[in-house]
Amino acid sequence: MRVSKLAGGNADGMSAIDIQETVLPGLLLIRPGKFGDERGYCYESWRLKDYRDAGMPVDFLQDNCSYSKQDVLRGLHIQKSQGQLLWPSYGHIFQVTVDVRQQSPTFGKCFTIELRHTEPTQIYMPPGFAGGFQVLSEFACMNYKCSQYYSPSEEGGILWSDPDLAIKWPVKTPIISERDQAFPCLKNIKASAFL
């Protein structure tokens, strides 16, 4: 995996962001500079110039936030044309991202990572990925910057327990919505559903 850094800091003295490619092409991990003392810490979760200078797609149109209790599992959700920059502003989660781009050499492959608000890390998920998470702390707040407005016609999902994905969810009996429980397995979704 290649790691790129935005050299130096910005004009306000905040440190550079680190951007790391994952095993899934286009899926990126971003680690903003964090400053702290005995009172707590601070970091820039979004600064247009820095992300643009680092080569990140930056056309975000909508911000979302979700609150979830411990053991809740959300996903695996797809917004066909929407890229997302996501991170927990509070809590500890197990994040899962699946490549659902039909022509991708990593189609059907998963990337998993635990994210904690105390160790600021963001994921950039470009269009053509499904995402979901499970809450491991008492609760979690997830933030999303979205490259397209939400569109019900482009919404879909994959069953969280799809045996072909073989995801090792930390909590075996999660709290999950009826809608998410009813998503099909990846192999049963029509190709037209993806990019």
C-alpha positions as CSV (number, residue, x, y, z in Angstrom):
1,M,0.0,0.0,0.0
2,R,1.2,3.5,-0.8
3,V,1.2,6.2,1.8
4,S,1.1,9.8,0.8
5,K,1.4,12.8,3.1
6,L,0.4,16.4,2.6
7,A,3.7,17.9,3.5
8,G,4.1,20.5,6.2
9,G,1.1,22.0,7.9
10,N,-1.5,24.5,6.9
11,A,-1.3,28.2,7.5
12,D,-3.0,27.9,10.9
13,G,-0.2,25.5,12.1
14,M,-2.3,22.4,12.1
15,S,-0.4,19.3,11.0
16,A,-0.6,17.5,7.7
17,I,-3.1,14.8,6.9
18,D,-1.8,11.3,6.1
19,I,-3.6,9.5,3.3
20,Q,-3.1,5.7,2.9
21,E,-4.4,3.5,0.1
22,T,-6.1,0.2,1.2
23,V,-6.2,-3.2,-0.6
24,L,-9.3,-2.0,-2.4
25,P,-8.4,0.5,-5.1
26,G,-9.9,3.9,-4.4
27,L,-10.8,3.2,-0.8
28,L,-8.6,5.5,1.3
29,L,-7.8,5.9,5.0
30,I,-7.2,9.5,6.1
31,R,-5.6,10.4,9.4
32,P,-5.9,14.1,10.3
33,G,-3.3,15.7,12.6
34,K,-4.5,15.6,16.2
35,F,-3.5,18.1,18.9
36,G,-4.2,17.4,22.6
37,D,-3.3,18.2,26.2
38,E,-4.7,17.3,29.6
39,R,-8.0,18.9,28.6
40,G,-8.7,16.8,25.6
41,Y,-7.8,17.1,21.9
42,C,-8.7,18.9,18.6
43,Y,-8.4,18.0,14.9
44,E,-9.6,19.4,11.6
45,S,-12.1,16.9,10.3
46,W,-12.4,18.7,7.0
47,R,-10.4,21.5,5.3
48,L,-11.1,21.9,1.6
49,K,-7.6,23.1,0.6
50,D,-5.8,20.3,2.4
51,Y,-7.9,17.5,0.9
52,R,-7.8,19.1,-2.5
53,D,-4.0,19.5,-2.4
54,A,-3.7,15.8,-1.4
55,G,-5.6,14.8,-4.5
56,M,-8.8,13.8,-2.7
57,P,-12.2,14.2,-4.4
58,V,-13.8,17.1,-2.7
59,D,-17.2,17.7,-4.2
60,F,-19.2,17.0,-1.0
61,L,-22.8,18.3,-1.1
62,Q,-24.4,16.9,2.0
63,D,-23.4,16.0,5.6
64,N,-25.1,13.3,7.6
65,C,-24.8,12.1,11.2
66,S,-26.1,8.9,12.7
67,Y,-26.4,7.9,16.4
68,S,-26.4,4.2,17.3
69,K,-26.5,2.2,20.5
70,Q,-24.1,-0.6,21.4
71,D,-24.4,-3.8,19.3
72,V,-26.3,-2.0,16.6
73,L,-25.3,-3.0,13.1
74,R,-26.1,-0.7,10.2
75,G,-25.6,-1.9,6.6
76,L,-24.4,-3.0,4.3
77,H,-25.7,0.1,2.5
78,I,-25.2,1.3,-1.1
79,Q,-25.8,4.7,-2.6
80,K,-24.9,3.9,-6.1
81,S,-23.4,7.3,-7.3
82,Q,-22.4,8.7,-3.9
83,G,-18.9,8.9,-2.5
84,Q,-18.6,9.3,1.3
85,L,-16.0,10.5,3.7
86,L,-16.9,8.9,7.1
87,W,-15.6,8.7,10.6
88,P,-16.9,8.3,14.2
89,S,-17.0,11.7,16.0
90,Y,-17.7,9.6,19.2
91,G,-17.4,5.9,19.9
92,H,-15.8,2.7,18.8
93,I,-17.0,0.9,15.7
94,F,-16.2,-2.0,13.5
95,Q,-16.3,-0.6,9.9
96,V,-16.9,-2.8,6.9
97,T,-16.5,-1.7,3.2
98,V,-17.3,-4.0,0.2
99,D,-16.2,-3.3,-3.4
100,V,-19.4,-3.7,-5.5
101,R,-18.0,-2.3,-8.8
102,Q,-18.7,-5.0,-11.4
103,Q,-15.6,-4.4,-13.4
104,S,-13.2,-4.1,-10.4
105,P,-10.5,-6.7,-9.9
106,T,-11.5,-6.6,-6.2
107,F,-15.3,-7.0,-6.7
108,G,-16.9,-8.7,-3.7
109,K,-13.8,-8.1,-1.5
110,C,-14.1,-6.6,1.9
111,F,-12.0,-4.2,4.0
112,T,-12.6,-4.0,7.7
113,I,-11.1,-1.7,10.4
114,E,-11.9,-0.7,13.9
115,L,-12.3,3.1,14.3
116,R,-12.3,5.1,17.5
117,H,-13.0,8.7,18.1
118,T,-9.8,9.0,20.3
119,E,-7.7,8.0,17.3
120,P,-9.1,10.1,14.5
121,T,-9.2,8.2,11.2
122,Q,-11.5,8.7,8.3
123,I,-12.4,6.5,5.4
124,Y,-13.0,7.8,1.9
125,M,-15.4,5.4,0.2
126,P,-15.9,6.3,-3.5
127,P,-19.0,5.4,-5.5
128,G,-19.4,1.7,-6.1
129,F,-18.8,0.6,-2.5
130,A,-21.2,-0.8,0.1
131,G,-20.6,0.2,3.7
132,G,-21.7,-0.8,7.2
133,F,-20.6,-0.7,10.8
134,Q,-21.2,-2.3,14.2
135,V,-21.1,-0.3,17.4
136,L,-18.7,-1.7,20.0
137,S,-18.9,1.2,22.5
138,E,-22.0,2.2,24.6
139,F,-23.0,4.4,21.6
140,A,-21.4,5.9,18.6
141,C,-22.0,9.0,16.4
142,M,-21.0,8.5,12.8
143,N,-20.3,11.5,10.5
144,Y,-20.6,11.3,6.7
145,K,-19.7,13.9,4.0
146,C,-21.5,12.9,0.8
147,S,-20.6,13.7,-2.8
148,Q,-24.2,13.4,-4.0
149,Y,-27.6,14.2,-2.4
150,Y,-29.4,11.2,-1.0
151,S,-31.5,9.5,-3.7
152,P,-34.0,6.7,-2.8
153,S,-33.7,5.4,-6.4
154,E,-30.0,4.7,-6.0
155,E,-30.3,3.1,-2.6
156,G,-29.7,-0.6,-2.0
157,G,-27.8,-3.0,0.2
158,I,-26.2,-6.4,0.8
159,L,-27.1,-8.8,3.5
160,W,-24.7,-8.2,6.5
161,S,-24.3,-12.0,7.0
162,D,-23.8,-12.9,3.3
163,P,-21.8,-16.2,3.6
164,D,-19.8,-15.4,0.5
165,L,-18.4,-12.2,2.1
166,A,-17.5,-14.2,5.3
167,I,-17.3,-11.0,7.4
168,K,-16.1,-11.7,11.0
169,W,-18.5,-9.3,12.8
170,P,-17.4,-8.9,16.5
171,V,-20.9,-9.1,17.8
172,K,-22.6,-12.3,16.6
173,T,-26.2,-11.3,17.5
174,P,-26.4,-7.6,16.5
175,I,-29.4,-5.2,16.7
176,I,-30.4,-4.7,13.1
177,S,-33.3,-3.2,11.3
178,E,-35.9,-5.3,9.4
179,R,-34.9,-3.5,6.2
180,D,-31.2,-4.4,6.6
181,Q,-32.1,-8.0,7.5
182,A,-34.0,-8.3,4.2
183,F,-31.1,-7.2,1.9
184,P,-30.1,-9.9,-0.6
185,C,-26.7,-11.6,-0.8
186,L,-24.3,-10.1,-3.3
187,K,-24.6,-12.9,-5.8
188,N,-28.4,-12.3,-6.0
189,I,-28.2,-8.7,-6.9
190,K,-28.6,-7.8,-10.6
191,A,-25.5,-6.3,-12.2
192,S,-27.5,-3.2,-13.2
193,A,-27.6,-2.3,-9.5
194,F,-23.9,-1.4,-9.6
195,L,-21.6,0.9,-11.5
